[in-house]
Amino acid sequence: MTDTEDTTPGRLRIDKWLWYARFFKTRSLAAKLCNDGGVRLSGTVVTKAHASVKPGDVLTFAQGRHIRVVKVVALGSRRGPAPEAQALYEDLAPPVPEERLQDPYRAPGAGRPTKRDRRAIDALQSETD
C-alpha cells in the first residue's frame, strides 16, 4: 500500500477529495490550502492535508473570491470528468445575486461614457432645454 492510499474504510484524505471533486487544479494546491488552515471540516479548522473526510461532512473553504460551503455526498475513487466530480458534493452556499451592470468590464459612472450613455445624456439635456 502506498502513502497516498487511505487505510480507513469509508474515509478519504481531504486534499485528495478536494482534488477529486475538481475544486483545485492540482492536489498540491488543495494540500497547501489545508496546511495553511484555509479549510473547515464541520466547523473545525483543518491544519493537515491528511485529515479524513466521510460522507455527510460539511467543508467550508475559499475558492478565488467566493466562499464555498459543500456537503460531502460521496468519496469517489478517481479524478473523473466534471459530471462525475459534481456528484461527489452538494453545494450549500446560497446563490450569488447577479449584479446589475450594463458592462461587466466597467462600473457605472467610471471612465468615458459609451455611445448608449451619450445618447441618454443627450436625450436628457434636450428635454431640459
C-alpha positions as CSV (number, residue, x, y, z in Angstrom):
1,M,0.0,0.0,0.0
2,T,1.4,3.4,-0.9
3,D,1.4,6.5,1.3
4,T,-1.3,8.1,-0.9
5,E,-3.9,5.4,-0.1
6,D,-6.2,5.9,2.8
7,T,-6.3,2.9,5.2
8,T,-9.6,3.8,6.9
9,P,-12.6,2.4,5.1
10,G,-15.3,5.0,4.3
11,R,-12.9,7.9,4.6
12,L,-10.5,9.8,2.3
13,R,-7.8,12.4,2.7
14,I,-9.3,15.9,2.5
15,D,-6.7,17.1,-0.1
16,K,-7.4,14.1,-2.3
17,W,-11.2,14.6,-2.1
18,L,-10.9,18.3,-3.0
19,W,-8.8,17.4,-6.0
20,Y,-11.2,14.6,-7.0
21,A,-14.2,17.0,-6.7
22,R,-12.3,19.4,-9.0
23,F,-12.2,22.3,-6.7
24,F,-8.5,22.6,-7.3
25,K,-6.4,22.1,-10.4
26,T,-3.7,20.1,-8.5
27,R,-3.6,18.1,-5.4
28,S,-0.7,20.2,-4.2
29,L,-2.9,23.4,-4.2
30,A,-5.5,21.6,-2.2
31,A,-2.9,20.3,0.3
32,K,-1.4,23.8,0.6
33,L,-4.8,25.3,1.4
34,C,-5.4,22.6,4.1
35,N,-1.9,23.1,5.6
36,D,-2.4,26.8,5.8
37,G,-5.7,26.4,7.7
38,G,-7.9,27.6,4.9
39,V,-10.4,24.7,5.2
40,R,-13.0,24.0,7.9
41,L,-14.3,20.5,8.3
42,S,-17.7,20.6,10.0
43,G,-16.7,23.9,11.7
44,T,-13.2,22.8,12.8
45,V,-10.2,24.3,11.2
46,V,-8.1,21.8,9.3
47,T,-4.3,22.2,9.5
48,K,-3.2,19.0,8.0
49,A,-3.9,17.7,4.5
50,H,-4.2,14.1,5.7
51,A,-7.4,14.9,7.7
52,S,-10.1,12.4,6.7
53,V,-13.5,13.3,5.2
54,K,-16.5,11.0,5.1
55,P,-20.0,11.3,3.5
56,G,-22.1,13.8,5.5
57,D,-19.2,16.2,6.4
58,V,-19.5,19.9,5.6
59,L,-16.5,21.7,4.2
60,T,-16.0,25.5,4.1
61,F,-13.2,27.0,2.1
62,A,-12.3,29.9,0.0
63,Q,-12.0,29.4,-3.8
64,G,-10.9,32.6,-5.5
65,R,-13.2,35.4,-4.3
66,H,-16.0,33.1,-3.2
67,I,-16.5,31.1,0.0
68,R,-17.6,27.6,-0.8
69,V,-19.8,25.6,1.5
70,V,-20.2,22.0,0.3
71,K,-21.5,18.8,1.8
72,V,-19.6,15.6,1.0
73,V,-22.1,13.2,-0.6
74,A,-19.6,10.5,-1.9
75,L,-15.9,9.9,-1.7
76,G,-15.0,8.9,-5.3
77,S,-12.2,6.8,-6.4
78,R,-10.6,8.9,-9.2
79,R,-10.5,12.4,-10.6
80,G,-13.0,11.9,-13.3
81,P,-14.9,14.3,-15.7
82,A,-16.9,17.2,-14.3
83,P,-20.3,15.5,-14.0
84,E,-18.7,12.7,-12.0
85,A,-17.0,15.2,-9.8
86,Q,-20.2,17.2,-9.2
87,A,-21.9,14.0,-7.9
88,L,-19.4,13.9,-5.0
89,Y,-20.8,17.0,-3.3
90,E,-23.9,19.1,-2.6
91,D,-23.4,22.9,-2.8
92,L,-24.8,24.5,0.4
93,A,-23.8,28.1,-0.4
94,P,-26.7,30.5,-1.2
95,P,-26.8,31.6,-4.8
96,V,-24.8,34.7,-5.7
97,P,-27.1,37.6,-6.7
98,E,-26.5,38.8,-10.2
99,E,-25.0,42.3,-10.3
100,R,-27.0,44.8,-12.4
101,L,-24.2,46.1,-14.5
102,Q,-24.6,47.2,-18.1
103,D,-21.0,46.4,-19.0
104,P,-19.2,43.7,-16.9
105,Y,-15.8,45.3,-17.5
106,R,-16.8,48.9,-16.4
107,A,-18.6,50.0,-13.3
108,P,-21.4,52.6,-13.9
109,G,-20.0,56.1,-13.8
110,A,-16.4,55.0,-14.3
111,G,-14.5,56.2,-17.4
112,R,-15.8,57.6,-20.6
113,P,-19.5,57.2,-21.4
114,T,-20.4,54.6,-24.0
115,K,-22.4,55.6,-27.1
116,R,-25.5,54.4,-25.4
117,D,-24.7,56.6,-22.3
118,R,-24.0,59.6,-24.5
119,R,-27.4,59.2,-26.3
120,A,-29.2,59.0,-22.9
121,I,-27.3,62.2,-21.7
122,D,-28.2,64.0,-25.0
123,A,-31.9,63.0,-24.6
124,L,-32.0,64.3,-21.0
125,Q,-30.3,67.6,-22.0
126,S,-32.7,68.1,-24.9
127,E,-35.7,67.6,-22.6
128,T,-34.5,70.3,-20.2
129,D,-33.8,72.9,-22.9
